[in-house]
Amino acid sequence: MRKAARYILEEIGKSLDMIPEEIEDLFVDALVGARKIFIYGAGRSGLAGQFFAVRLVQLGLDVHFVGDMTTPIVSDKDVTIIISNTGETMSAVQTANISRRLGSYVIGVTSEADSKLAHASNLVIYISQVCNGDKKDMAPLGTLFEDSVVLFFDSLIPSFMDRLKQDESAMRQRHAIWV
């Protein structure tokens, strides 16, 4: 377990170090300026998006996970974040195309810079996934991508807190009451 954890943490660090700071700023600016934020991802990418959605709600932002029964229609004052490792997941690409057609600013989070999702997005957060062939068993399938996405999103929370003038006490006021 420790060997795999060290490997995963090292690879995530390399991946996140490759994201330009100006991309981080564009991402935070887009979300802070949005009327509503929509998040979509299938499978474990969707779970990573749901983690982030919870934090954004705790920051006081209007956030919806695409596919929930209560999700409203997207508009031109909104931001849609779509997470897909390959950038080719049909539902992710369709969601990007529909959101963009309706005027939403689309942010694609993917490990494939030349994917259909990347081409359908206004802004691409490229999460590099460099996995040594001999170490794939320590981080199978999309582990490095999904873990990198979670850490990327969580690492931006202090920036959001600063921009939105929020602190942990204010966030705690929006924490789910049943937990």
N, C-alpha and C positions, 0 to 999 in steps of 0.2 A: 504494500500500500504506500509506504513512504517513498519508494523509488518512483512509482507512478505519479504521486502527488508532486514531487520535485520536478519531474519531467513536464507535467501539465502546467505548473506554475511558471516554469522557465519559458515554455513555448507561448503561453498567454502574454507574458511580459514582452517577448520579442514582437508578437503580433500587434499589441497595443502601442508599442514604441513607434511603429510604422505609420500610425495615423497622424497626419499633420494637424498641428494645433489650430490652424485656421478652419479645418473641417469641424473640429470640436466646437469652435465659436459659432460657426454657421448653424450647426445643429441646435445648440442652446438658444441662439437668437430666433430660429424658426419656431421652436416650441413655445418660447416665452411670448412670442407675438401672435400665436395662433388663438383663434376663438375656441376651437375644439381640436383635440388630438385623437386620432384613430390609430390603433395598432393592430397589425395582423402578422401571423406566422402560423405555419402548420407544424404539428408535432412538438418536438422539443424546442424548436425555434419559437413557436407560439408560447411555450411556457416561459422562455426568456423574456418575451414581450410582455407577458402578464406580470412578471416580477416588476418590470419597469413601470407598467401601468399603475400598480399599487403605489409605488413611490411618487409618481406624478400626482395621483389623487391626494396623497398625503401632503403634497406641496400646494394643494388648492387648485390644481388645473382640472379642466373638464376633459376627461379621458374616457374613451370607449374602445372595447375590444371588438373588432369586426367579427361578426358572426353571432354575437350575443343577441338575444331576442329584443333587447331594449336599445340597440344601437341605432341612433338617428341617421338621417341622410347626410352625406358629406357635402361640403360646399367650398367655394373659392376662398373662404377665410380660414380654412382648416388645414391641418397637416396630417398626412397619413404616413406612418412608419411601417414598412414591410420588411420582415426578417426572413431570409432564405439563404441557407448555406450555398447551394448551387446557383441560386438566382434563376432557376428554371422550373421550380415547382409551379404547376399550372395555376393553382388557386392564388398563389402569391402574385404571379404575373398578371392574371386577370384582375385582381384587386387593384394593382398598381394602375393598370390601363383605365379601369372604370373611375377610380379616384381622380386621376389626372384629367380625364375627359370632363368630369364634373367641376374641375377647377382647383382641386386640392393640390397643395404642394406635397409632392411625394418624395419620401426619403427611403431609399433602399439600403438595407444592411445585408451584405453578402460577402462571400469569399471569392466570388468570380466577377472581376471588374468588367468583363466583356459579355455578361449574361443578359438575358431578356429583361430581368428585373432592373439591372443597371441602366439599360437603354430606356426603360420606361420611367425612370426616376429623375427628379430635378436635382437631387443631391444623392451621392453614393457614399456610404460609409463602408470602405473596403477593409474587411477584417481578414488579413492574410492568414492562411492556414498552411504553414510549412511543417509537415510531419515527416520525419525520417522514416523510410520504409521499414527499417529494422525495429522501430519502436511503435509501430501502429497498434500493437496489442495493448499498449499502455494508455492509449486514447483512441478507442475504436470509433468508427463512423464519424459523426459530427461533433464529438466531444470537445475538441479544441475550439471549434467555431462557437458552439453554444456557450461554453464557459467564458470565452473571450467577450461575447456579446453581453452576458450578464455583468461581467466585471467592467466593461466599457460603460454601460449604462449606470451602474452603481458609482463608478468613479466620477461621473459628471454631476451627481447629486449635490455636492458642495457648491458647484458653480450655479446650479439652479437655485439653491438656498440663498446664495448671495444676491443673484439677480432679482429674485422674488421677495427679498427681505424676509425670509423665513428662517426660523431656528427649529431645533428639535422639539422644543415645547409646543410651538405652533403646529408642527407636523403631528405630534402626539394627539392633538385635539381632533385630528381627522383620521386617527387610527380606528380601524373597525372595532365596534363596541363588543362584538361577540367573540373576540379573541383574547 
